[in-house]
Amino acid sequence: MKKPENVLIIGSGPAGYTAAIYSSRAGLSPLMISGLEPGGQLTITTDVENYPGFESPIQGPWLMEQMKKQAELYGTRIQNDFVKEVDFNNFPFKIKTEEKEIYAFSIIIATGAKAKWLDIPGENDFRGFGVSACATCDGFFFKGKDVAIVGGGNTAVEEALFLSNLCKKITLIHRRDELRAEKILRDRLLQKKNIEIIWNSKVVEIIGDKKKKCLDSVVIENIKKKDKNQLNVDGFFVAIGHSPTTEIFKKFIKMDDDGYIKTNADSTTTSIEGVFAAGDVTDRIFRQAVTAAGMGCMGAIEAENFLNKKKII
């Protein structure tokens, strides 16, 4: 068996890169498997205004590139590959990627979560240019403008409430005749004068100028009547939930019903000693780059403590 890695980081978003920076500075020479989408969700985010330390808006891909360079500067080895299979039943842990088999004494899972999309015409064309899955991230760009949001659960209502303090008008589109969100959130929503709800409807198309990357409207279809109407908006938010990228770990690690990895309180430790989870893969509430980075830091420190406890380093 080839000498196991001290720290193997699976994933390369803010959580993964921060874990890499901290563990490499600790002299652990971590190996990172970048995954299918190096840099994570920020690579499809244009202006980033809420990451501390930057006076002016920065580009998401640029921020991820800087994190990558910083991690490499301190000795992180990055393998542009993706993990196909893991075996956490034995120690050291075994990981199979597309290219090779790797053993590791500790693992930091930072595979993140992906927003669920509608998969309708125009969605991909304007994603990042009027179409967003994160009101907290992008709501500011639509200050004083009209926007639409689709969904009916806690995510949609929370996003609508957030946008109500920024936007002129919010139209919430829901495919049922009753919201699935918690009562306290529903009550708050109904008190907002600048939020209108369109019931029993779904968005079937997004229209705009593809060359100029300018969104104009969304096409709404009433599920019962089957008639369609066009709603002029400046922005469109998809809030139908997120899916954590955890499928390959399900046989080994404890997760909640939605597939988010369970970690101990104030920690990134999972149900398996030596395996840690950081970022959106375990965070279903905040889902911010800065909180993911914080958990990446925690994961690296806890991995180092684990290796010391095992007298591996």
N, C-alpha and C positions, 0 to 999 in steps of 0.2 A: 504493500500500500504506500502510495506517495505521501510525503509528509503533509499532515493536515494544515489547513490555514488556521491562524489564530482567530481571525474574524472574517466571516463571509457576509457581505451586504448584498441583499437581493432587492434591486430597485434603485432608481437614480433620480428621484425627485428631491425636494428640499430636505426631507427626512433622511434619505439615503446619503446625499452629499454631505450633510452636516455630521452624520454618524461617521462618515469616511474621514472628514477633517479632524474630528476629535480622536478617533482611534488611531489614525496615522500619526498625529502629533504625540500620541502616547507611546509611539514606537512599536505598534502592533502590526504594521505592514498589512493593512486590510486588502482583501480582494473584493471588488464590486462587480456584480453581474448587472449590466445596465438595463436589460429588459428590452421588450419590443418597442417601447416609446421612451428613449433616453430623455431624462429631464421631466417626465411626467406631464401633468395637466398645464403647467406654466408654459410649456412650449407652444401651446395654442392660445395663449393669452397675450394680447398686444400690450397695452399700457398697464403697468403695475404702479400704483400710487401708495399702497398701504404697507409696503415692506420697509421697515425702519432703516434709516441711514442714507436715504436718497432724497434730496430736495425736490427734484423734478421727476416726473414719471419716467419709468424705465421699461424696457421691453422684457417680457417674460423669458423668451429664448436667450436673451443676453444675460439675464440674471442666472439662469441655469448654467450657461457656459462659464461664467465667472466662478460659480461654486465648483464646477468640475475642475477648472484649472487650479483652484485653491487646494482641492483635495489631492490632485496629482502632485502639486508642489511639495506637499509634505510626505509623499510616498505611497499614496493609494494607487493600486493597480486596477485599471478598469478594463473589463473584458466585455466587448460588444457582443453579447450573447443573451440567451434567455433560458430560464430554468424550466425543464420539462417534467422533472420528477424529483421528489425528496424522500429520504428515509430517516425519520427521527427516532426510530425504535432502537438504534444502536449508537454508541458513542465511540469515536467521533461520528458526527452526522455525515450522511452521504447525500450528495446532490448530483443529479444528472442534468447537464445542459445540452443544447443542440450539438455542441462540439466535443465535450469531454465529461469525465467523471471527477468530482471534486469532493474532498473530505474536509471537514471543518470542526474546530473545537467549540466555536460559538457562531451563532447566526443572528443577524438583524434583518427582519423582514420589513421592507419599506416599499412594497409593491403598489401601495396607494389604492384609490378607488376611482372608478370612472362614472361620470354622470350618465344617467340614462337619457337617451335621445329619442325623438319621435320617429326618425328615419322617414321624413317626408321631403318632397321636392323643395329645394331652396335652402334647406337647413345647413347642409355642408357649405354651400356657396357663401353664406353670410355668417358662419360661425366665427366669432371674434370681430365681426363687423356689423353689429346690431343684434346678433343672436348670441345669447349667453346662457350658461347653466349656473351662474353664481351672481346673485344680486349684490351680495356683500362685496364681491370683488369689483364688479363693473357698474353698479347702480349709479355711482357718482357721475358717470359720463352722460346720463340721461336726466340730469337735474333740470326741472322745469319742463320736461317733455312728456309725451304720451307713450305709454308702454303697455304691452300685454304680457300676461304670465299664464302658463298652462299647468294645471295640477289641482289637487284637492285635499292633499294630506298636510301634515305639519310643515313639511318643507315649503310647499307652495304658499301657505298662509303666512308663515314667518317671512318669506321673501317679499310677499305683497305688503306686509306691514312695514318692513324695512324701506321698501321703495316708496311707500306713501308719504314718507317724510322728505323725499327728494323730488319725486316726479309730480307733474301737474295732474295726470290722471292715470290710474291703473285699471286695466280690464282683466279680471281673473276668469279664465275659461276652464270649465270643469265638465267632464263627460257624464256626470251623474246629477241628480237633483238635490243632493245634500253633500256637504263637505265631510271628509273623513277626519279632519283635524280635531284636536282636543277642543272641548267646549270653551275653555277660556280664550283660546286663540280665535275661535269662530266669533265669539262675542266681541272681541277687540276689532276684528275685521269689519263686522257689520256696523260698527260705530264710526268707521272712517268714511267721510263724505266724498273723498276722491277715489274710492274703489267701487267699481261696478262689477257684478258677477253675471256671466253668461252661462246658464245651466244647460245640461243635456247636449253639450256641444264638444267638438274636437277641432283642432287646427289641422288642416289637410295640405296646406301649401304656404310657402313664404315667398313673397314677391318683392323684387327690387332691381336695381341696376347692377348687374353682375360685374360690369367693367369698372364702374366707380366704387363698387363694394358699398352700396348704399341701400339699406332696407326701406321699403315703402309701406308694405301692408302684409297682413296675414289673411288667409282664406279660412273662414269658419263654417263648419257644416253641422247643422242640427241633427243629432243622431236619430230623433224620432220623426221629424218632418222631412229629413233628407235635403232640405234647402240649404243653399250656401250664400254667405254674405262676406264682403270684403271689409276689413277693419284697418284703417290707416293708423300706423304706429311708427314711432321712431326706434323702438327697441322691443325685442321679444325674448322672454326668459322661459326656459324649460325647467320646471321644478317638479319632476316626477320621480325624484329619488336618485340615489347613487348605488352602485354595485361595487363592493370591495373586491379586489383582485386576489382572491384567497383559495380558489378552487383546488390547487395542488396541495394545499396544507390541511384540507378538511379531515383527512383520515387520522391526523396526528394532534392537532391543536384544538382546544376548546374555543368555540365561536358562539355568537348569538344567533338568533333565528334568521338574521339577514346576512350572515356570513362575515360579520366584523369580528376580528380576533379579540378575545377577552384578555385583558391584562390586569394585573393586580393594581390596587389603588396607589396613585402617585408613583407609578412605576411602568416600565415597558416589559417587565417579565411576564411570560406566558405560562401556560400549564405545563410546559416542558422546560426543565432547567437548562439554561444555556441558549435558549431560543427567545429572542426579543422581538417586539413588534412596535413600529414607530410610524407616525403620520396617519394619513387617511385610511390606512388599512385597519386601524383600530379606533379611529376618531370619527364618529358619525354625527357629531354636534357642530364643531367649529370649522373643520376642513379649510384651514388657512395655511398659507405657506409658512408664516411665522410660527404657528403652533406646531406644525410638522417639523420644522427645523429644531424647535425646542425639544421635541420628543426624540429626534435623531441624536441630539447631544446626550440626553438621558440614556438612550440605548447603548451608546458607545461607552459611557462611564460604567454602566451596569455590566456590560460585556467584559470590560477590563477587570472589574471587581470579581466577576465569576472566574475569569482565567487565573487571577491571583489566588482565589480560594481553592481552586483545583491544582494549584502549584504548577500550572502550565507555563507561566511566564515568571 
